[in-house]
Amino acid sequence: MKDAARLDPNCPKIWFSMGKVMETLGDYTASADCMATALQLEPTCPVLPFTSIPLTFD
């Protein structure tokens, strides 16, 4: 899982998932750190990829 965070460190979904895994393993401090990172990155991640937004021309 940490390899995934190294591949795309700006993806909040990866950090959230890693936080859930850490919580399941009982490492609550690491879980909280991962969740905090996910929350910080959430505003930088668009809901839709820019490639899925249709282009319009006037």
VOSE-596822 format. One record per atom (N, C-alpha, C): residue number from 1; z, x, y; residue in one letter. Coordinates in steps of 0.2 Angstrom, whole numbers. Each point is the difference from the previous one (the first is absolute). Example, Ala and Ser with C-alpha at 12.3 -4.5 7.8 and 13.67 -1.06 7.14 Angstrom:
residues 2
(rec 1 (39 66 -28) "a")
(rec 1 (0 -4 6) "a")
(rec 1 (0 4 6) "a")
(rec 2 (-4 -2 5) "s")
(rec 2 (1 4 6) "s")
(rec 2 (3 -4 5) "s")
END
This chain:
residues 58
(rec 1 (0 4 -6) "m")
(rec 1 (0 -4 6) "m")
(rec 1 (0 4 6) "m")
(rec 2 (4 6 0) "k")
(rec 2 (0 4 6) "k")
(rec 2 (-7 3 1) "k")
(rec 3 (-4 1 -5) "d")
(rec 3 (-7 3 1) "d")
(rec 3 (-4 -5 4) "d")
(rec 4 (1 -7 -1) "a")
(rec 4 (-4 -5 3) "a")
(rec 4 (2 1 8) "a")
(rec 5 (6 1 1) "a")
(rec 5 (2 1 7) "a")
(rec 5 (-3 6 4) "a")
(rec 6 (-1 5 -5) "r")
(rec 6 (-3 6 3) "r")
(rec 6 (-8 -1 1) "r")
(rec 7 (-3 -4 -4) "l")
(rec 7 (-7 -2 1) "l")
(rec 7 (-1 -4 6) "l")
(rec 8 (4 -5 1) "d")
(rec 8 (-1 -4 6) "d")
(rec 8 (7 -2 3) "d")
(rec 9 (3 5 4) "p")
(rec 9 (6 0 3) "p")
(rec 9 (1 -6 5) "p")
(rec 10 (-5 -3 2) "n")
(rec 10 (0 -5 6) "n")
(rec 10 (-1 -7 -3) "n")
(rec 11 (1 -1 -6) "c")
(rec 11 (-1 -6 -3) "c")
(rec 11 (7 -3 -2) "c")
(rec 12 (2 -6 4) "p")
(rec 12 (6 -3 -1) "p")
(rec 12 (1 -3 -7) "p")
(rec 13 (-5 -2 -3) "k")
(rec 13 (1 -3 -6) "k")
(rec 13 (2 5 -6) "k")
(rec 14 (-2 6 1) "i")
(rec 14 (2 5 -5) "i")
(rec 14 (8 2 1) "i")
(rec 15 (2 0 7) "w")
(rec 15 (7 2 1) "w")
(rec 15 (4 -6 -2) "w")
(rec 16 (-2 -6 1) "f")
(rec 16 (4 -6 -2) "f")
(rec 16 (1 0 -8) "f")
(rec 17 (-6 1 -3) "s")
(rec 17 (0 0 -8) "s")
(rec 17 (5 6 -2) "s")
(rec 18 (0 6 3) "m")
(rec 18 (4 5 -2) "m")
(rec 18 (7 -2 2) "m")
(rec 19 (1 -3 5) "g")
(rec 19 (7 -3 1) "g")
(rec 19 (3 -4 -5) "g")
(rec 20 (-4 -5 -2) "k")
(rec 20 (2 -4 -6) "k")
(rec 20 (1 3 -6) "k")
(rec 21 (-4 5 -2) "v")
(rec 21 (1 4 -6) "v")
(rec 21 (7 4 1) "v")
(rec 22 (1 3 6) "m")
(rec 22 (7 4 1) "m")
(rec 22 (6 -5 -1) "m")
(rec 23 (-1 -6 3) "e")
(rec 23 (5 -5 -1) "e")
(rec 23 (1 -2 -7) "e")
(rec 24 (-5 -1 -4) "t")
(rec 24 (1 -1 -7) "t")
(rec 24 (3 5 -4) "t")
(rec 25 (-1 7 2) "l")
(rec 25 (3 5 -3) "l")
(rec 25 (7 2 3) "l")
(rec 26 (2 -4 5) "g")
(rec 26 (7 0 2) "g")
(rec 26 (1 5 6) "g")
(rec 27 (-5 3 2) "d")
(rec 27 (0 5 6) "d")
(rec 27 (-1 -4 6) "d")
(rec 28 (5 -3 3) "y")
(rec 28 (0 -4 5) "y")
(rec 28 (-1 4 7) "y")
(rec 29 (2 6 1) "t")
(rec 29 (-1 4 6) "t")
(rec 29 (-8 1 0) "t")
(rec 30 (-3 2 -5) "a")
(rec 30 (-7 2 0) "a")
(rec 30 (-4 -7 1) "a")
(rec 31 (2 -5 -3) "s")
(rec 31 (-3 -7 1) "s")
(rec 31 (0 -2 7) "s")
(rec 32 (6 1 3) "a")
(rec 32 (0 -2 7) "a")
(rec 32 (-4 4 5) "a")
(rec 33 (-1 7 -2) "d")
(rec 33 (-4 4 4) "d")
(rec 33 (-7 -2 -1) "d")
(rec 34 (-2 -1 -6) "c")
(rec 34 (-7 -3 -1) "c")
(rec 34 (-2 -6 3) "c")
(rec 35 (5 -5 0) "m")
(rec 35 (-1 -6 3) "m")
(rec 35 (0 1 8) "m")
(rec 36 (4 4 3) "a")
(rec 36 (-1 1 7) "a")
(rec 36 (-6 3 2) "a")
(rec 37 (-3 5 -4) "t")
(rec 37 (-7 3 1) "t")
(rec 37 (-5 -6 0) "t")
(rec 38 (1 -4 -5) "a")
(rec 38 (-5 -6 -1) "a")
(rec 38 (0 -4 7) "a")
(rec 39 (6 -2 2) "l")
(rec 39 (0 -4 6) "l")
(rec 39 (-3 4 6) "l")
(rec 40 (1 6 1) "q")
(rec 40 (-2 4 5) "q")
(rec 40 (-8 0 0) "q")
(rec 41 (-3 1 -6) "l")
(rec 41 (-7 0 -1) "l")
(rec 41 (-4 -7 1) "l")
(rec 42 (4 -5 -1) "e")
(rec 42 (-3 -7 -1) "e")
(rec 42 (-4 -1 6) "e")
(rec 43 (2 1 6) "p")
(rec 43 (-4 -2 6) "p")
(rec 43 (-7 4 1) "p")
(rec 44 (0 6 -4) "t")
(rec 44 (-6 4 1) "t")
(rec 44 (-5 -2 -5) "t")
(rec 45 (1 -4 -5) "c")
(rec 45 (-4 -2 -5) "c")
(rec 45 (-3 -7 1) "c")
(rec 46 (-7 0 1) "p")
(rec 46 (-3 -7 1) "p")
(rec 46 (1 -5 -6) "p")
(rec 47 (0 -6 2) "v")
(rec 47 (1 -5 -5) "v")
(rec 47 (-7 0 -4) "v")
(rec 48 (-5 0 3) "l")
(rec 48 (-7 0 -3) "l")
(rec 48 (-3 7 1) "l")
(rec 49 (-3 3 -4) "p")
(rec 49 (-4 6 1) "p")
(rec 49 (-5 -1 6) "p")
(rec 50 (-1 5 4) "f")
(rec 50 (-5 -1 5) "f")
(rec 50 (-7 -1 -2) "f")
(rec 51 (-2 2 -6) "t")
(rec 51 (-6 -1 -3) "t")
(rec 51 (-1 -7 -2) "t")
(rec 52 (5 -4 -1) "s")
(rec 52 (-1 -7 -2) "s")
(rec 52 (-1 -5 6) "s")
(rec 53 (1 2 6) "i")
(rec 53 (-1 -4 6) "i")
(rec 53 (-7 0 2) "i")
(rec 54 (-3 -6 0) "p")
(rec 54 (-7 -1 1) "p")
(rec 54 (-2 2 7) "p")
(rec 55 (-5 3 1) "l")
(rec 55 (-3 2 6) "l")
(rec 55 (-3 -6 4) "l")
(rec 56 (1 -1 6) "t")
(rec 56 (-4 -5 4) "t")
(rec 56 (-3 3 6) "t")
(rec 57 (-6 -2 1) "f")
(rec 57 (-4 2 6) "f")
(rec 57 (-1 -6 5) "f")
(rec 58 (1 1 6) "d")
(rec 58 (-2 -5 5) "d")
(rec 58 (-7 1 2) "d")
END
